Amino acid sequence: MAHHKDAIKRNRQNEQRRMRNRHYRTMMRNRVKAVRAAVESGNVETAQTALRDAMSVIHRVAGKGIIHKNQAARRISRLNKAVKKLALGDKA
């Protein structure tokens, strides 16, 4: 346990940041799950809408430094690939 004033304040700040980051990370994961669920159900319209929302949240989370920018790019790429495969599969 911290004894100095500055260490106590630092612990308080770290806890607030951890909770805030946890909120954003959970929000991002839920949006990704929504895209995956839409792809599983085979609904192209819903999948594309969910992808747009997920991309927005992933970019926001990466911009805040909660996840690395390369991880954000990888997640978006994989989601985009799944949605495109679904959309092209319907046309074929």
C-alpha positions as CSV (number, residue, x, y, z in Angstrom):
1,M,0.0,0.0,0.0
2,A,1.2,3.5,-0.9
3,H,2.3,5.8,2.0
4,H,3.2,9.0,0.2
5,K,0.6,11.5,-1.0
6,D,1.8,11.4,-4.6
7,A,1.8,7.6,-4.7
8,I,-1.8,7.5,-3.2
9,K,-2.9,9.9,-5.9
10,R,-1.1,7.9,-8.6
11,N,-3.0,4.7,-7.5
12,R,-6.3,6.6,-7.6
13,Q,-5.5,7.8,-11.1
14,N,-4.4,4.4,-12.3
15,E,-7.6,2.8,-11.0
16,Q,-9.8,5.4,-12.8
17,R,-7.9,4.9,-16.1
18,R,-8.1,1.1,-15.7
19,M,-11.9,1.3,-15.3
20,R,-12.2,3.7,-18.3
21,N,-10.0,1.5,-20.5
22,R,-12.0,-1.6,-19.4
23,H,-15.2,0.1,-20.5
24,Y,-13.9,0.9,-23.9
25,R,-12.4,-2.5,-24.4
26,T,-15.7,-4.2,-23.4
27,M,-17.6,-1.9,-25.8
28,M,-15.2,-2.8,-28.6
29,R,-15.5,-6.6,-27.9
30,N,-19.3,-6.4,-27.9
31,R,-19.3,-4.6,-31.3
32,V,-17.0,-7.3,-32.7
33,K,-19.3,-10.0,-31.4
34,A,-22.3,-8.2,-33.0
35,V,-20.5,-8.4,-36.4
36,R,-19.6,-12.0,-35.9
37,A,-23.2,-12.9,-35.0
38,A,-24.5,-11.0,-38.0
39,V,-22.1,-12.9,-40.3
40,E,-23.1,-16.2,-38.6
41,S,-26.8,-15.5,-39.2
42,G,-26.1,-14.6,-42.9
43,N,-27.7,-11.2,-42.8
44,V,-25.6,-9.0,-45.1
45,E,-27.3,-5.7,-44.3
46,T,-27.0,-6.2,-40.5
47,A,-23.4,-7.3,-40.9
48,Q,-22.4,-4.3,-42.9
49,T,-24.0,-1.9,-40.4
50,A,-22.4,-3.7,-37.4
51,L,-19.1,-3.6,-39.2
52,R,-19.3,0.2,-39.6
53,D,-20.1,0.6,-35.9
54,A,-17.3,-1.8,-34.9
55,M,-14.7,0.0,-37.1
56,S,-15.6,3.3,-35.5
57,V,-15.2,1.9,-32.0
58,I,-12.0,0.0,-32.8
59,H,-10.4,3.2,-34.3
60,R,-11.5,5.2,-31.3
61,V,-10.0,2.6,-28.8
62,A,-6.7,2.5,-30.8
63,G,-6.6,6.3,-30.9
64,K,-6.8,6.4,-27.1
65,G,-3.9,3.9,-26.9
66,I,-6.0,1.2,-25.2
67,I,-5.1,-1.3,-28.0
68,H,-2.1,-1.1,-30.4
69,K,-2.8,0.4,-33.8
70,N,-1.6,-2.8,-35.5
71,Q,-4.1,-4.8,-33.4
72,A,-6.8,-2.4,-34.5
73,A,-5.9,-2.8,-38.2
74,R,-5.8,-6.6,-37.8
75,R,-9.2,-6.8,-36.1
76,I,-10.8,-4.5,-38.8
77,S,-9.2,-6.5,-41.6
78,R,-10.5,-9.8,-40.3
79,L,-14.0,-8.4,-39.7
80,N,-14.0,-6.8,-43.2
81,K,-12.9,-10.0,-44.8
82,A,-15.7,-12.0,-43.1
83,V,-18.4,-9.5,-44.1
84,K,-17.1,-9.3,-47.7
85,K,-17.0,-13.1,-47.9
86,L,-20.7,-13.1,-46.8
87,A,-21.7,-10.4,-49.3
88,L,-19.9,-12.0,-52.2
89,G,-21.2,-15.4,-51.3
90,D,-24.8,-14.1,-51.7
91,K,-24.1,-12.8,-55.2
92,A,-22.4,-16.0,-56.4
